[in-house]
């Protein structure tokens, strides 16, 4: 991957954020949460991650 070669620190940070977001999604699937609860969980846990990543 070019990003890993050009800026390994940023690439590593990005992968950590993405991994955290996938963990939220996996929790939703594993617990078979309803869509309303899934939305609430994403807003509570994933939204701050996405916001922090954009900073």
C-alpha positions in Angstrom: 0.0 0.0 0.0 1.3 3.4 -0.9 0.1 5.1 2.3 2.1 2.6 4.4 5.2 3.3 2.4 4.8 7.1 2.2 3.5 7.8 5.7 3.6 4.8 8.0 2.5 6.6 11.1 -0.6 8.0 9.5 -1.4 4.7 7.8 -1.1 3.0 11.2 -3.4 5.5 12.8 -6.0 5.2 10.1 -6.0 1.4 10.4 -6.4 1.7 14.1 -9.5 3.9 13.6 -10.9 1.6 11.0 -10.4 -1.4 13.2 -12.2 0.3 16.1 -15.2 1.0 13.7 -15.3 -2.6 12.5 -15.4 -3.7 16.2 -18.5 -1.6 16.8 -20.1 -3.2 13.7 -19.1 -6.6 14.8 -20.6 -6.1 18.2 -23.9 -5.1 16.6 -23.9 -8.2 14.4 -22.7 -10.6 17.2 -25.4 -9.3 19.6 -28.1 -9.3 16.9 -29.1 -5.8 18.0 -32.3 -4.2 16.6 -31.8 -1.4 14.1 -32.8 1.2 16.6 -30.3 0.0 19.2 -27.7 -0.4 16.4 -28.2 3.2 15.4 -27.9 4.4 19.0 -24.7 2.4 19.5 -23.2 3.7 16.3 -24.0 7.3 17.3 -22.6 6.8 20.8 -19.5 4.8 19.9 -18.6 5.2 16.2 -19.5 8.8 15.7 -16.9 10.2 18.1 -14.3 7.9 16.4 -15.1 9.2 13.0 -15.0 12.8 14.3 -11.6 12.3 15.9 -10.3 10.7 12.8 -11.2 13.7 10.8 -9.3 16.1 13.1 
